[in-house]
Amino acid sequence: MLLKFTKMHGAGNDFVVVDLISQRCRLRSRDIRLLADRHFGVGCDQVLVVEPPGRPEVDFRYRIYNADGSEAEQCGNGARCFARFVRDKQLTSKRIIRVETAGGIIELRVRDKQQVEVDMGAPEFEPERIPLRAATRAASYTVALDGRELELGALSMGNPHAILRVEDVAQAAVDSLGPALERHPDFPQRVNVGFMEVVSEREIRLRVFERGAGETLACGTGACAAVVYGISRGWLQGVVTVHLPGGKLEIAWAGAGHPVVMTGPTAVVFEGSIRI
Ligand SMILES: N[C@H](CCC[C@H](N)C(=O)O)C(=O)O
């Protein structure tokens, strides 16, 4: 069949967005990998699928697939693009949109045509909720890798994140440590790996090696996880500007039990269709 899609990005984290409300189609893992393939397909970090609501308290269901075909529980940059997509396609005229994902319900607030604010829900810290193989919850964990011990933060934003503090993101060993930690046995469902440089109490630089996609130009849940870890360690406070290679995000967190609120850009690149 010929599948219509919209190519979008949020701070350079790019997506193929597919409306499966107006198009009746079942996407198999190999279709996802084709859509995401930058040579044989369209090319993206994640494929976002718009589905009808499965419960009365939400407006849509939103499924997220990494380029390797694996399904993820949450995607922050994708959530903002999702909000813009469903309004652009007249699937809703709401400016406050509630969406069910595999990681829980999130609320999208369309600020103006480009900027969207997302209530990402509260972070989870219990090891079994991340998941992380650790005896008890801790402010940071030590993970053994290639004969070294690495200190890192670990938490869930619906999806799992590990965060390492580094002196300079430009010098960070993202290409080697990223894949090694992504698949480290301490993270039974793999993990997204953030490398955070603290610029000031309200500003960080961040690079993220994403589970199932590799290093991306931005990671919304990764930005949330890094700020939560930085605030928890006393390095950051309040609303934090996160500078990523593809752009910047504003992340706010008022502490334990409170939701993380992310604000950032959205962009439509092109519309297309592909035979699958
Ligand atoms: N790779 C992530 C999903 C995409 C998250 C990221 N693109 C974001 O903006 O949050 C995972 O497997 O949990």
The ligand as an SDF file (V2000), in Angstrom:
LIG
                    3D

 13 12  0  0  0  0  0  0  0  0999 V2000
   15.3100    6.1690   22.1130 N   0  0  0  0  0  0  0  0  0  0  0  0
   14.2670    6.3630   23.1390 C   0  0  0  0  0  0  0  0  0  0  0  0
   12.9420    6.8080   22.4830 C   0  0  0  0  0  0  0  0  0  0  0  0
   13.0310    8.2020   21.8530 C   0  0  0  0  0  0  0  0  0  0  0  0
   13.3110    9.2780   22.8760 C   0  0  0  0  0  0  0  0  0  0  0  0
   13.8080   10.6180   22.3510 C   0  0  0  0  0  0  0  0  0  0  0  0
   13.8850   10.7720   20.9250 N   0  0  0  0  0  0  0  0  0  0  0  0
   13.0750   11.7790   23.0100 C   0  0  0  0  0  0  0  0  0  0  0  0
   12.9260   12.8620   22.3980 O   0  0  0  0  0  0  0  0  0  0  0  0
   12.6830   11.6220   24.2070 O   0  0  0  0  0  0  0  0  0  0  0  0
   14.0550    5.0450   23.8990 C   0  0  0  0  0  0  0  0  0  0  0  0
   14.2600    3.9730   23.3140 O   0  0  0  0  0  0  0  0  0  0  0  0
   13.6310    5.1290   25.0830 O   0  0  0  0  0  0  0  0  0  0  0  0
  1  2  1  0
  2  3  1  0
  2 11  1  0
  3  4  1  0
  4  5  1  0
  5  6  1  0
  6  7  1  0
  6  8  1  0
  8  9  2  0
  8 10  1  0
 11 12  2  0
 11 13  1  0
M  END
$$$$
